Amino acid sequence: MDPIQTIKDIIQKGRIEIPVMRSGMRQRIIFEIKRIKTPMGEYPLLYTDRQIDFREMVRIAQEIGLPVQTPSGTAFPKGKSAKDFIGLQC
């Protein structure tokens, strides 16, 4: 499946369930689409209120292609920043 199509599907659904390694155990966590407003516009990201290791956040951001935010912080796919996602919507 085309990664761009996957991102569009995720944004349209508003959520995705992703397997994540937490405390040495594999868990399925639901991430919801959250829109962050900036002076340049708003952009979507995957959000959960669960604590996740930063390395796992980076892995998810790389695999899905969207930024990931948890109480630990925000991770972007390698080589991308918020400005790359501004205006991304379906």
N, C-alpha and C positions, 0 to 999 in steps of 0.2 A: 504494500500500500504506500502511496506517495506521502512523504512526511507532511507536506503542506495540507493535504486533504485530512490527515489525521489531526492536525492542529485545528483546522476548521471544524471538524466533527466534535472535538473536545470543547471548543468555545461554544458551539451551538447547544450541546448537551448541558454545559455548565458544570460538569463534574467528571471525574475519572477515578477509578480504583486502581491503585498501583501497589505491587508487592514491594515492601521496604524492609531492610534489615534493621531491627531495633533491639538493643540489648542482647545481641546474639541470636535473636529469633526472627524468622521471616513473618511479617505481618502484612495484611492487606489494609491499606489506609486510603480513605476517600479524600481526594483533593478537589476543592471547588474553585471555580474561576472567580477571581476578585479583580476588580478594575482599580488601578492606582492612578490618581490624577497628578499631573506634573504641569509646570508652566507651558511646556511644549505640546501637551495633550495628554490623553490617558492611554494606558496600555494594560493588557490582561496578564495575569500570572496565576499559577496554581498555588492555592493556599490551604494549609491545615493548621489546626491549633495544637497538634502533637509535636513533641520534641523529636527531632531527627538529627542524626549526625551530619555535619556539614559535607562530608564526602558523599554520603547518600544523596543529599540535596543536589550536589553537582552532577552525580550520576543520572538522577532523574531529569534534571534540566537538559543534559546532553541527549538522553534518549528521546524525550518528548519534544524538545525544541522550544519550550516555554520557560520563563523564569519561575523559580519555586520560592515561596516564602513560608517560613515557620517562625515560632517565637525565637529560634536561634539566629535568624537573619534571613537574607535573601541571596539566592544563587542564580546566576545567569549562565546560559550555554557558553562554552568557550568562544572568546572573540566577539561576544555581543554585549550590548548594554541596553538600558531602558529605551534609548532613542531608536533602536532597531525594531522595537515592538510597538511604538506609538502608532495609533490608527489601525492596528490589527483587529478586525472584527468580522463578523459574519451576519 
